[in-house]
Amino acid sequence: MRKLLFVTTATVLVAPTLGFAEEFAFGDQEMPVVLTATRLKQAVADAPASITIIDRQMISQSGAREIPDLLRLVPGMVVGYEKGWDAFVSYHGTSADMARRMQVLIDGRSVFQPSLAFVDWIGLPLELDDIDRIEVVRGPNAAAYGSNSFLAVVNIITRNPADLPTVRAYTRQGSDGINDNLVSYAGVKNQLSWRISANDRADSGFDKYFNKVSLKDANGDDVLWPDGNVKKIFVPLPYADDKRQKAVYGQMLWESGNESSIRVGAGHSELVGGNRAEGGLVQFLEEPDFISEQNYLNVSLEKSTANHQIQFSSDYSQFKAKQSIRVAVPAGFFLPELQQMFVIDRIYTSHFLDGVQDLLSGDPNASLPNITRADIGLLTLAVACKTGLQQGAQCGAIVPDPMLTQELNYTSNLDKTESRFEAELQDTWTLNSNLRVVYGAGIQNSRADSLHYFNGEVENTVWRLFAHGEWQFAPDWRLNAGIMDEHDDYAGNLQSPRLALNWRFLPTHSLRLVASRAYRTPDLRESKAYWQYYGQTEDRSLSKYDGYFPFVGQAPAASGQTCVLTTNYGEGAISSICTNGAPSERIISHEIGYYGELPKQHLQLDVRIFKDDLQLSEHNLEIDDFVIAPLVKNQQRGVEVATQWRPHPHWRFLLSYAYDDITGYNDNTDFVPKHSGNVGAWYDGLAGVQSSVNYVFYNQLYNDPDDGGLYFDRLDWRLAKKWTVNQKHDLELAGVWQRRLTDDNELRRNNGAPRDKMWLQLTYAFD
């Protein structure tokens, strides 16, 4: 690592003294312009951040079917699929429980879900063919976009309707049930342009996995070595997690001749995802499908004058999720005493329920855990008396009910509805040719309604004030300074500043020094969750046995109490379970960056050296093991290198590499690959022939001290041929082959991703 940092830094610093300065001339080539770093249009060399741009050519030739796959091209980005319809995307990794530490925007509209802190990447009402470019700010950017722009910001910018063919359509068919289709119409009339698209996607997901309960593969062989480590090769079992997604969305843009514009966007999508029900204290009677729906409406107005550009935007988004489960459990699971026991000590209660099940099954070795608290003892006695496990004078007037030990069929709905309204006003003010300022204010109101997650409706409101200035105080020097001031109903007042100094030591080469602070505020589940399963008997004549499962994830604490300490009976450790919510996480980031271009060689290079001091809360957000631990200090240090080379108009080569070292060992360090990167080659030649090859890898993921860590790499190849008829009709046939090269699956070994995927795509366009 030290050697790599030395070589990189030396190369950057020595470059200006080399004897071929004329080779660095900017010439006629235009440097890429970015929008996301500061809300100002800036040349990438002047931006106060490291930025990856995924342009239209990369999108169309990458071979990606979905947005998460495309983000594998970003250095330092960890991408994987938990299920076939549930993608994990996070810059610099950390916790794989959702992706709560990265902001995601589509045309400036946040698609970060406020209740469970995740992005429904697969269910988004958007298709890759409608994306113009993606800008990824690698590093904290809360100064521009507020809390939760913690590790990075992904800004997806859609194509202008006026730039689209009148009619577009494609069909994509391939292995593992791949069946994707799109149809789109765009038009222009005078100052008005519009587009409307409809698409659907389907595949079989991960059709294989190994049985985590029995730890056996499909042949009945062990999947563990005698020392307890997981074998790398196994014959898996079926995994039902297919998906079926469909969406319709559109945009209308009106542009006047006096520098004014109005943009309206709307969309609707539906997703059905298969699920594997895992047993535990309860027995699932069927595999519960996950059904989600997204709706959004976005309106933005823009007005420009001589030195001001005023923009107002408002967004309304809604996310609905439905999941109904059927389980078979003893009716006694719904006793209110079990609820109270679980709030006091969930680990004791879990062991108690295990012991009760063993006793009822006649296990001669069955036993109940030792009682360590008086209140637990009283509740345990009440449960034992009501179920008939305890009889005699100790039970007093309690009459046992034999039905409480009988297994009944129950249904429980895990539904939730959440919505978010945002409004923002900003002004970009150009004071002179050397000084620009953008400032504004906004409000965000988030609501969620769920009996399962929140025991009703909860909400949170955030008010924001922000400002950023770019000052060119000398011919080759720029100072960028910005701050976001937020008031969060739950987290309180937060200030996120950033300061950066950029030096253009040659026309197309710059160095930058950046320091920033950012926060991640708790989502509604972390701050206001009250998790519970409300079960209804399928036989409604037994409705008196309806009630709540004792899996209360986060219940109200006693007055003045914020955390409950519970003893882990398996390991003798003490777990801290916060019941009144989670703290705000914090990052203080420092980076040294370099961006350079050699126009004559058609070469670009971006280098980022970073040190991030983090205060993270370790999470386990399962309903029967809901733990939000106090903040723990971690530090991430590393280097990222990204380069692309265009030696010929028909050829383009990309290379990126990221080294990331994080201190400590907990859930927040499991998904931080020490080494990751990609290599790509694109050919767009004569006679309409295109070809691309891309290789991606990461290693040491889920790096257990007793395990070598997960290693993933994949090779993608795309070949396409386009025909044009009468200069109006375009027809393209493309084939893609994705080949996983390692035995390990992506993200987790047990998701059983298929080793090969192949598909053909036929695309038609008319203009």
ROTORRO-768000 format. One record per residue (C-alpha): residue number from 1; residue in three letters; x, y, z. Coordinates in steps of 0.2 Angstrom, whole numbers, plus 5000, padded with zeros to 4 digits. Layout:
BEGIN
pos,code,xx,yy,zz
NUM,ALA,X,Y,Z
...
//
This chain:
BEGIN
pos,code,xx,yy,zz
1,MET,5000,5000,5000
2,ARG,5014,5012,5005
3,LYS,5023,5009,4989
4,LEU,5007,5011,4978
5,LEU,5003,5028,4987
6,PHE,5021,5034,4984
7,VAL,5022,5029,4966
8,THR,5005,5037,4963
9,THR,5009,5053,4972
10,ALA,5026,5055,4964
11,THR,5019,5053,4947
12,VAL,5006,5067,4950
13,LEU,5018,5079,4958
14,VAL,5033,5076,4946
15,ALA,5022,5078,4930
16,PRO,5024,5097,4929
17,THR,5043,5096,4929
18,LEU,5044,5084,4915
19,GLY,5051,5091,4898
20,PHE,5036,5088,4887
21,ALA,5024,5101,4894
22,GLU,5018,5105,4876
23,GLU,5010,5087,4876
24,PHE,4998,5093,4890
25,ALA,4991,5106,4879
26,PHE,4972,5106,4880
27,GLY,4969,5108,4862
28,ASP,4952,5108,4855
29,GLN,4946,5094,4866
30,GLU,4932,5098,4878
31,MET,4934,5093,4896
32,PRO,4919,5084,4903
33,VAL,4907,5095,4913
34,VAL,4898,5088,4928
35,LEU,4883,5095,4938
36,THR,4882,5084,4954
37,ALA,4897,5089,4964
38,THR,4891,5107,4969
39,ARG,4875,5110,4960
40,LEU,4885,5121,4948
41,LYS,4891,5116,4930
42,GLN,4909,5113,4932
43,ALA,4923,5106,4922
44,VAL,4928,5089,4930
45,ALA,4945,5096,4934
46,ASP,4938,5110,4944
47,ALA,4925,5100,4954
48,PRO,4929,5098,4973
49,ALA,4926,5079,4972
50,SER,4931,5063,4963
51,ILE,4918,5060,4950
52,THR,4915,5045,4939
53,ILE,4905,5048,4923
54,ILE,4896,5033,4915
55,ASP,4891,5040,4898
56,ARG,4878,5035,4885
57,GLN,4891,5024,4875
58,MET,4896,5015,4891
59,ILE,4878,5012,4895
60,SER,4873,5005,4878
61,GLN,4889,4994,4876
62,SER,4891,4988,4894
63,GLY,4880,4973,4892
64,ALA,4871,4978,4908
65,ARG,4852,4974,4910
66,GLU,4849,4984,4926
67,ILE,4857,4999,4934
68,PRO,4866,4990,4948
69,ASP,4876,4980,4935
70,LEU,4881,4996,4927
71,LEU,4888,5003,4943
72,ARG,4901,4990,4944
73,LEU,4911,5001,4932
74,VAL,4913,5014,4947
75,PRO,4930,5011,4957
76,GLY,4926,5007,4975
77,MET,4908,5002,4972
78,VAL,4902,4986,4979
79,VAL,4888,4978,4969
80,GLY,4879,4962,4972
81,TYR,4862,4953,4973
82,GLU,4855,4947,4989
83,LYS,4840,4940,4979
84,GLY,4836,4940,4961
85,TRP,4826,4956,4964
86,ASP,4835,4964,4978
87,ALA,4852,4972,4974
88,PHE,4865,4979,4986
89,VAL,4874,4994,4980
90,SER,4886,5004,4991
91,TYR,4902,5014,4988
92,HIS,4915,5007,5000
93,GLY,4903,4994,5005
94,THR,4900,4993,5024
95,SER,4884,4986,5030
96,ALA,4875,4975,5017
97,ASP,4859,4977,5027
98,MET,4850,4989,5014
99,ALA,4861,5003,5007
100,ARG,4858,5017,5019
101,ARG,4874,5027,5017
102,MET,4872,5033,4999
103,GLN,4861,5045,4991
104,VAL,4853,5041,4974
105,LEU,4845,5054,4963
106,ILE,4836,5053,4946
107,ASP,4836,5070,4938
108,GLY,4839,5077,4955
109,ARG,4824,5068,4963
110,SER,4829,5057,4977
111,VAL,4824,5038,4976
112,PHE,4831,5034,4993
113,GLN,4816,5026,5003
114,PRO,4815,5035,5020
115,SER,4807,5021,5030
116,LEU,4818,5007,5028
117,ALA,4833,5016,5021
118,PHE,4835,5007,5004
119,VAL,4834,5010,4985
120,ASP,4823,4998,4976
121,TRP,4835,4997,4962
122,ILE,4825,4984,4952
123,GLY,4808,4991,4954
124,LEU,4813,5009,4948
125,PRO,4801,5015,4934
126,LEU,4816,5018,4923
127,GLU,4825,5008,4909
128,LEU,4844,5009,4905
129,ASP,4839,5015,4887
130,ASP,4831,5031,4894
131,ILE,4847,5036,4904
132,ASP,4859,5049,4896
133,ARG,4873,5048,4909
134,ILE,4876,5044,4927
135,GLU,4887,5055,4938
136,VAL,4894,5047,4954
137,VAL,4902,5058,4967
138,ARG,4914,5047,4976
139,GLY,4915,5053,4993
140,PRO,4903,5063,5006
141,ASN,4893,5076,4997
142,ALA,4881,5081,5011
143,ALA,4886,5099,5009
144,ALA,4876,5099,4992
145,TYR,4862,5086,4995
146,GLY,4861,5084,5014
147,SER,4862,5070,5026
148,ASN,4862,5052,5019
149,SER,4874,5058,5005
150,PHE,4886,5050,5017
151,LEU,4898,5039,5007
152,ALA,4893,5044,4989
153,VAL,4880,5052,4978
154,VAL,4873,5043,4962
155,ASN,4864,5055,4950
156,ILE,4855,5047,4936
157,ILE,4852,5060,4922
158,THR,4839,5055,4909
159,ARG,4839,5059,4890
160,ASN,4831,5074,4883
161,PRO,4815,5070,4874
162,ALA,4821,5080,4859
163,ASP,4836,5069,4857
164,LEU,4827,5053,4856
165,PRO,4821,5043,4841
166,THR,4802,5045,4838
167,VAL,4799,5026,4841
168,ARG,4810,5014,4850
169,ALA,4807,4996,4855
170,TYR,4817,4981,4860
171,THR,4815,4963,4866
172,ARG,4828,4954,4876
173,GLN,4827,4935,4878
174,GLY,4839,4923,4887
175,SER,4844,4910,4899
176,ASP,4837,4909,4917
177,GLY,4820,4916,4911
178,ILE,4826,4933,4905
179,ASN,4812,4941,4896
180,ASP,4814,4960,4894
181,ASN,4804,4972,4883
182,LEU,4803,4991,4880
183,VAL,4792,5002,4869
184,SER,4794,5021,4869
185,TYR,4787,5036,4859
186,ALA,4795,5053,4859
187,GLY,4790,5069,4850
188,VAL,4794,5088,4848
189,LYS,4782,5102,4843
190,ASN,4788,5119,4843
191,GLN,4794,5123,4861
192,LEU,4786,5107,4868
193,SER,4795,5090,4869
194,TRP,4789,5074,4877
195,ARG,4793,5055,4879
196,ILE,4783,5040,4886
197,SER,4790,5023,4889
198,ALA,4784,5006,4895
199,ASN,4794,4992,4900
200,ASP,4794,4975,4908
201,ARG,4808,4964,4915
202,ALA,4808,4946,4921
203,ASP,4820,4932,4925
204,SER,4822,4917,4937
205,GLY,4834,4925,4949
206,PHE,4845,4914,4959
207,ASP,4838,4897,4955
208,LYS,4851,4888,4966
209,TYR,4858,4889,4984
210,PHE,4863,4877,4998
211,ASN,4852,4873,5012
212,LYS,4858,4884,5027
213,VAL,4848,4874,5039
214,SER,4854,4857,5036
215,LEU,4871,4863,5029
216,LYS,4869,4849,5016
217,ASP,4870,4851,4997
218,ALA,4858,4843,4984
219,ASN,4868,4827,4985
220,GLY,4866,4826,5004
221,ASP,4885,4830,5007
222,ASP,4891,4842,5020
223,VAL,4895,4860,5014
224,LEU,4907,4863,5029
225,TRP,4925,4857,5031
226,PRO,4929,4848,5048
227,ASP,4936,4865,5054
228,GLY,4920,4873,5051
229,ASN,4924,4883,5035
230,VAL,4913,4883,5020
231,LYS,4918,4873,5006
232,LYS,4920,4883,4990
233,ILE,4911,4870,4978
234,PHE,4894,4863,4982
235,VAL,4879,4856,4972
236,PRO,4865,4868,4977
237,LEU,4846,4866,4979
238,PRO,4832,4876,4971
239,TYR,4830,4894,4976
240,ALA,4813,4902,4971
241,ASP,4817,4921,4969
242,ASP,4811,4925,4952
243,LYS,4805,4943,4948
244,ARG,4792,4951,4936
245,GLN,4793,4970,4935
246,LYS,4783,4982,4924
247,ALA,4783,5001,4923
248,VAL,4777,5016,4913
249,TYR,4784,5033,4914
250,GLY,4786,5049,4905
251,GLN,4792,5067,4904
252,MET,4787,5083,4896
253,LEU,4798,5098,4893
254,TRP,4793,5115,4888
255,GLU,4806,5128,4884
256,SER,4803,5146,4880
257,GLY,4814,5158,4870
258,ASN,4817,5169,4886
259,GLU,4827,5156,4895
260,SER,4813,5148,4905
261,SER,4808,5130,4906
262,ILE,4795,5118,4914
263,ARG,4798,5100,4916
264,VAL,4785,5087,4922
265,GLY,4789,5069,4925
266,ALA,4778,5055,4931
267,GLY,4780,5036,4933
268,HIS,4772,5020,4940
269,SER,4780,5003,4942
270,GLU,4775,4986,4949
271,LEU,4787,4972,4955
272,VAL,4783,4954,4961
273,GLY,4798,4945,4968
274,GLY,4799,4927,4973
275,ASN,4805,4923,4991
276,ARG,4812,4909,5001
277,ALA,4804,4907,5018
278,GLU,4816,4902,5031
279,GLY,4810,4893,5046
280,GLY,4815,4896,5064
281,LEU,4803,4897,5079
282,VAL,4789,4896,5066
283,GLN,4785,4885,5051
284,PHE,4781,4894,5035
285,LEU,4767,4885,5025
286,GLU,4771,4893,5008
287,GLU,4784,4905,5000
288,PRO,4778,4923,5002
289,ASP,4780,4933,4986
290,PHE,4785,4951,4989
291,ILE,4774,4964,4979
292,SER,4779,4982,4978
293,GLU,4773,4997,4969
294,GLN,4781,5014,4965
295,ASN,4773,5031,4960
296,TYR,4781,5048,4957
297,LEU,4777,5065,4951
298,ASN,4790,5078,4948
299,VAL,4788,5096,4943
300,SER,4802,5109,4941
301,LEU,4803,5126,4934
302,GLU,4818,5136,4929
303,LYS,4820,5154,4925
304,SER,4837,5163,4919
305,THR,4841,5181,4919
306,ALA,4858,5190,4916
307,ASN,4866,5183,4931
308,HIS,4854,5173,4940
309,GLN,4846,5155,4937
310,ILE,4832,5152,4948
311,GLN,4825,5134,4950
312,PHE,4810,5128,4959
313,SER,4806,5109,4960
314,SER,4794,5098,4970
315,ASP,4792,5079,4970
316,TYR,4780,5067,4977
317,SER,4784,5049,4978
318,GLN,4775,5034,4985
319,PHE,4781,5016,4989
320,LYS,4769,5002,4993
321,ALA,4775,4984,4998
322,LYS,4764,4969,5001
323,GLN,4769,4952,5008
324,SER,4757,4940,5016
325,ILE,4764,4925,5026
326,ARG,4755,4909,5032
327,VAL,4763,4900,5047
328,ALA,4759,4886,5058
329,VAL,4763,4890,5076
330,PRO,4756,4885,5094
331,ALA,4742,4897,5099
332,GLY,4752,4901,5115
333,PHE,4764,4911,5104
334,PHE,4752,4925,5105
335,LEU,4751,4926,5124
336,PRO,4754,4944,5130
337,GLU,4766,4938,5143
338,LEU,4778,4932,5129
339,GLN,4777,4949,5122
340,GLN,4783,4957,5138
341,MET,4796,4944,5140
342,PHE,4803,4947,5123
343,VAL,4804,4966,5126
344,ILE,4814,4963,5143
345,ASP,4825,4949,5136
346,ARG,4823,4943,5119
347,ILE,4838,4931,5120
348,TYR,4830,4922,5136
349,THR,4813,4922,5127
350,SER,4820,4913,5112
351,HIS,4829,4900,5122
352,PHE,4813,4898,5132
353,LEU,4802,4895,5117
354,ASP,4815,4883,5110
355,GLY,4814,4873,5127
356,VAL,4795,4873,5127
357,GLN,4795,4866,5109
358,ASP,4808,4852,5114
359,LEU,4797,4848,5130
360,LEU,4781,4847,5119
361,SER,4790,4836,5107
362,GLY,4795,4824,5121
363,ASP,4814,4827,5120
364,PRO,4821,4819,5135
365,ASN,4835,4832,5135
366,ALA,4824,4847,5135
367,SER,4827,4860,5147
368,LEU,4822,4878,5150
369,PRO,4835,4893,5153
370,ASN,4839,4899,5170
371,ILE,4829,4913,5176
372,THR,4840,4928,5181
373,ARG,4827,4942,5184
374,ALA,4811,4942,5195
375,ASP,4800,4950,5182
376,ILE,4805,4937,5169
377,GLY,4802,4923,5182
378,LEU,4784,4929,5185
379,LEU,4780,4930,5166
380,THR,4788,4913,5164
381,LEU,4777,4906,5177
382,ALA,4761,4914,5170
383,VAL,4765,4906,5152
384,ALA,4769,4889,5160
385,CYS,4753,4889,5170
386,LYS,4742,4895,5155
387,THR,4749,4882,5144
388,GLY,4748,4868,5157
389,LEU,4767,4865,5158
390,GLN,4766,4871,5176
391,GLN,4752,4865,5187
392,GLY,4748,4866,5206
393,ALA,4746,4879,5219
394,GLN,4759,4891,5211
395,CYS,4747,4894,5197
396,GLY,4733,4900,5208
397,ALA,4717,4903,5199
398,ILE,4725,4901,5182
399,VAL,4716,4888,5172
400,PRO,4727,4880,5158
401,ASP,4720,4880,5140
402,PRO,4725,4865,5130
403,MET,4723,4874,5114
404,LEU,4738,4885,5118
405,THR,4749,4870,5114
406,GLN,4740,4866,5098
407,GLU,4747,4871,5082
408,LEU,4736,4882,5072
409,ASN,4737,4890,5054
410,TYR,4739,4909,5054
411,THR,4740,4923,5041
412,SER,4750,4939,5044
413,ASN,4752,4954,5033
414,LEU,4769,4963,5032
415,ASP,4762,4977,5021
416,LYS,4768,4995,5022
417,THR,4765,5011,5013
418,GLU,4777,5026,5013
419,SER,4777,5043,5004
420,ARG,4789,5058,5003
421,PHE,4785,5076,4998
422,GLU,4800,5087,4994
423,ALA,4800,5105,4988
424,GLU,4816,5116,4985
425,LEU,4820,5133,4979
426,GLN,4838,5137,4973
427,ASP,4846,5152,4965
428,THR,4863,5151,4955
429,TRP,4870,5169,4956
430,THR,4885,5173,4945
431,LEU,4893,5189,4953
432,ASN,4907,5190,4940
433,SER,4918,5179,4929
434,ASN,4928,5173,4944
435,LEU,4914,5170,4958
436,ARG,4898,5160,4957
437,VAL,4886,5156,4972
438,VAL,4872,5143,4973
439,TYR,4860,5144,4988
440,GLY,4843,5139,4993
441,ALA,4831,5130,5005
442,GLY,4820,5115,5005
443,ILE,4809,5104,5015
444,GLN,4806,5085,5015
445,ASN,4792,5076,5024
446,SER,4792,5057,5025
447,ARG,4778,5046,5031
448,ALA,4776,5028,5033
449,ASP,4761,5017,5038
450,SER,4763,4999,5043
451,LEU,4755,4989,5057
452,HIS,4770,4976,5055
453,TYR,4784,4989,5056
454,PHE,4778,5004,5066
455,ASN,4761,4999,5074
456,GLY,4753,5013,5064
457,GLU,4759,5029,5055
458,VAL,4775,5038,5058
459,GLU,4782,5053,5050
460,ASN,4798,5064,5050
461,THR,4801,5081,5043
462,VAL,4818,5089,5037
463,TRP,4821,5108,5034
464,ARG,4836,5113,5024
465,LEU,4847,5128,5020
466,PHE,4862,5127,5009
467,ALA,4875,5137,5000
468,HIS,4890,5134,4990
469,GLY,4903,5146,4982
470,GLU,4916,5144,4968
471,TRP,4929,5157,4968
472,GLN,4943,5158,4956
473,PHE,4955,5169,4966
474,ALA,4970,5167,4954
475,PRO,4971,5161,4936
476,ASP,4975,5143,4941
477,TRP,4967,5142,4958
478,ARG,4949,5139,4963
479,LEU,4942,5138,4981
480,ASN,4925,5128,4983
481,ALA,4916,5130,5000
482,GLY,4899,5124,5004
483,ILE,4888,5120,5019
484,MET,4871,5111,5022
485,ASP,4861,5116,5038
486,GLU,4847,5104,5042
487,HIS,4834,5102,5055
488,ASP,4828,5084,5057
489,ASP,4813,5081,5068
490,TYR,4821,5066,5075
491,ALA,4840,5069,5074
492,GLY,4840,5088,5078
493,ASN,4851,5101,5070
494,LEU,4866,5095,5059
495,GLN,4878,5105,5049
496,SER,4888,5097,5035
497,PRO,4902,5108,5028
498,ARG,4915,5105,5014
499,LEU,4931,5115,5009
500,ALA,4941,5111,4993
501,LEU,4956,5119,4984
502,ASN,4959,5115,4966
503,TRP,4975,5120,4957
504,ARG,4976,5119,4938
505,PHE,4995,5117,4936
506,LEU,4993,5114,4918
507,PRO,4978,5117,4906
508,THR,4971,5100,4907
509,HIS,4979,5094,4924
510,SER,4973,5098,4942
511,LEU,4976,5094,4960
512,ARG,4963,5095,4973
513,LEU,4963,5095,4992
514,VAL,4946,5091,5000
515,ALA,4940,5091,5018
516,SER,4921,5087,5022
517,ARG,4910,5082,5036
518,ALA,4893,5072,5033
519,TYR,4880,5063,5043
520,ARG,4868,5049,5041
521,THR,4852,5051,5050
522,PRO,4842,5036,5056
523,ASP,4828,5030,5045
524,LEU,4811,5028,5052
525,ARG,4814,5010,5055
526,GLU,4829,5014,5066
527,SER,4821,5028,5075
528,LYS,4803,5023,5077
529,ALA,4801,5005,5073
530,TYR,4789,4994,5083
531,TRP,4790,4977,5074
532,GLN,4777,4964,5077
533,TYR,4768,4950,5068
534,TYR,4749,4951,5070
535,GLY,4742,4934,5066
536,GLN,4724,4930,5062
537,THR,4719,4912,5063
538,GLU,4713,4905,5046
539,ASP,4699,4896,5056
540,ARG,4689,4912,5061
541,SER,4679,4902,5074
542,LEU,4696,4902,5084
543,SER,4698,4921,5082
544,LYS,4700,4923,5101
545,TYR,4718,4916,5098
546,ASP,4722,4930,5087
547,GLY,4736,4941,5093
548,TYR,4754,4947,5091
549,PHE,4770,4936,5089
550,PRO,4782,4939,5102
551,PHE,4795,4946,5090
552,VAL,4794,4965,5095
553,GLY,4809,4972,5086
554,GLN,4810,4989,5094
555,ALA,4798,4993,5108
556,PRO,4796,5008,5119
557,ALA,4808,5008,5133
558,ALA,4805,5012,5151
559,SER,4805,5031,5156
560,GLY,4822,5038,5155
561,GLN,4829,5021,5147
562,THR,4837,5021,5130
563,CYS,4845,5004,5129
564,VAL,4841,4986,5135
565,LEU,4856,4975,5140
566,THR,4852,4957,5136
567,THR,4863,4942,5140
568,ASN,4868,4931,5125
569,TYR,4866,4914,5132
570,GLY,4876,4906,5118
571,GLU,4891,4916,5121
572,GLY,4889,4924,5138
573,ALA,4891,4941,5130
574,ILE,4881,4957,5133
575,SER,4871,4964,5119
576,SER,4866,4982,5119
577,ILE,4848,4984,5111
578,CYS,4843,5002,5109
579,THR,4824,5004,5110
580,ASN,4822,5023,5108
581,GLY,4831,5024,5091
582,ALA,4848,5025,5083
583,PRO,4861,5039,5084
584,SER,4866,5049,5069
585,GLU,4882,5042,5060
586,ARG,4896,5054,5056
587,ILE,4910,5054,5043
588,ILE,4925,5066,5042
589,SER,4933,5064,5025
590,HIS,4950,5070,5018
591,GLU,4956,5067,5001
592,ILE,4970,5072,4989
593,GLY,4965,5070,4971
594,TYR,4972,5072,4953
595,TYR,4963,5073,4937
596,GLY,4972,5074,4920
597,GLU,4970,5073,4901
598,LEU,4983,5070,4888
599,PRO,4973,5076,4872
600,LYS,4986,5070,4859
601,GLN,4986,5053,4867
602,HIS,4967,5053,4870
603,LEU,4971,5048,4888
604,GLN,4962,5053,4905
605,LEU,4967,5049,4922
606,ASP,4959,5051,4939
607,VAL,4967,5047,4956
608,ARG,4959,5048,4973
609,ILE,4969,5046,4989
610,PHE,4957,5046,5004
611,LYS,4956,5045,5023
612,ASP,4939,5044,5031
613,ASP,4936,5044,5050
614,LEU,4919,5036,5053
615,GLN,4907,5034,5068
616,LEU,4896,5020,5063
617,SER,4882,5010,5072
618,GLU,4883,4991,5070
619,HIS,4866,4985,5065
620,ASN,4856,4969,5065
621,LEU,4839,4974,5059
622,GLU,4830,4957,5058
623,ILE,4814,4957,5068
624,ASP,4819,4944,5080
625,ASP,4836,4951,5082
626,PHE,4835,4969,5081
627,VAL,4851,4977,5088
628,ILE,4857,4995,5085
629,ALA,4873,4996,5095
630,PRO,4882,5012,5100
631,LEU,4893,5021,5088
632,VAL,4910,5013,5085
633,LYS,4925,5022,5077
634,ASN,4932,5015,5061
635,GLN,4944,5022,5048
636,GLN,4945,5019,5030
637,ARG,4960,5023,5020
638,GLY,4964,5019,5002
639,VAL,4967,5024,4984
640,GLU,4957,5024,4968
641,VAL,4963,5025,4951
642,ALA,4952,5027,4935
643,THR,4958,5029,4917
644,GLN,4952,5028,4900
645,TRP,4961,5028,4883
646,ARG,4954,5031,4866
647,PRO,4969,5027,4854
648,HIS,4957,5027,4839
649,PRO,4939,5034,4836
650,HIS,4933,5016,4835
651,TRP,4942,5010,4851
652,ARG,4940,5014,4870
653,PHE,4948,5006,4885
654,LEU,4944,5008,4903
655,LEU,4954,5003,4919
656,SER,4949,5006,4937
657,TYR,4956,4999,4953
658,ALA,4952,5003,4971
659,TYR,4962,4998,4987
660,ASP,4951,5000,5003
661,ASP,4957,4996,5021
662,ILE,4945,4998,5035
663,THR,4950,4996,5054
664,GLY,4940,4984,5065
665,TYR,4930,4969,5063
666,ASN,4911,4970,5064
667,ASP,4896,4970,5053
668,ASN,4901,4987,5045
669,THR,4918,4979,5039
670,ASP,4911,4963,5032
671,PHE,4907,4971,5015
672,VAL,4922,4981,5012
673,PRO,4933,4973,4998
674,LYS,4951,4977,5000
675,HIS,4954,4975,4982
676,SER,4942,4978,4968
677,GLY,4942,4985,4950
678,ASN,4937,4982,4932
679,VAL,4945,4982,4914
680,GLY,4935,4986,4899
681,ALA,4937,4987,4880
682,TRP,4924,4994,4868
683,TYR,4924,4994,4849
684,ASP,4912,5004,4839
685,GLY,4917,5001,4821
686,LEU,4912,5002,4803
687,ALA,4897,4993,4796
688,GLY,4888,4995,4812
689,VAL,4898,4982,4821
690,GLN,4900,4984,4840
691,SER,4910,4973,4853
692,SER,4914,4975,4871
693,VAL,4923,4965,4884
694,ASN,4922,4970,4903
695,TYR,4930,4961,4918
696,VAL,4925,4965,4936
697,PHE,4932,4959,4952
698,TYR,4932,4961,4971
699,ASN,4940,4951,4985
700,GLN,4941,4948,5003
701,LEU,4922,4952,5005
702,TYR,4914,4945,5021
703,ASN,4932,4943,5028
704,ASP,4929,4932,5043
705,PRO,4946,4929,5052
706,ASP,4943,4910,5050
707,ASP,4939,4911,5032
708,GLY,4949,4918,5017
709,GLY,4935,4929,5012
710,LEU,4924,4929,4997
711,TYR,4932,4932,4980
712,PHE,4921,4937,4965
713,ASP,4925,4940,4947
714,ARG,4915,4940,4931
715,LEU,4919,4942,4912
716,ASP,4906,4951,4901
717,TRP,4906,4950,4882
718,ARG,4894,4959,4870
719,LEU,4893,4958,4851
720,ALA,4881,4969,4841
721,LYS,4877,4973,4823
722,LYS,4866,4988,4817
723,TRP,4857,4990,4800
724,THR,4850,5007,4794
725,VAL,4837,5007,4781
726,ASN,4832,5023,4771
727,GLN,4841,5033,4785
728,LYS,4825,5032,4796
729,HIS,4824,5014,4802
730,ASP,4838,5007,4813
731,LEU,4838,4988,4818
732,GLU,4851,4981,4830
733,LEU,4854,4963,4835
734,ALA,4865,4961,4850
735,GLY,4871,4946,4861
736,VAL,4878,4946,4878
737,TRP,4887,4932,4888
738,GLN,4891,4934,4906
739,ARG,4903,4922,4914
740,ARG,4907,4921,4933
741,LEU,4925,4915,4934
742,THR,4926,4910,4953
743,ASP,4917,4897,4963
744,ASP,4911,4910,4975
745,ASN,4894,4919,4972
746,GLU,4892,4937,4972
747,LEU,4889,4946,4989
748,ARG,4885,4930,4998
749,ARG,4890,4912,4995
750,ASN,4873,4906,4998
751,ASN,4864,4916,4985
752,GLY,4868,4903,4972
753,ALA,4870,4915,4957
754,PRO,4871,4905,4940
755,ARG,4888,4904,4933
756,ASP,4883,4909,4915
757,LYS,4870,4921,4908
758,MET,4867,4924,4890
759,TRP,4854,4933,4880
760,LEU,4850,4941,4863
761,GLN,4842,4958,4861
762,LEU,4833,4965,4845
763,THR,4831,4984,4845
764,TYR,4821,4994,4833
765,ALA,4821,5013,4831
766,PHE,4812,5025,4819
767,ASP,4815,5044,4817
//
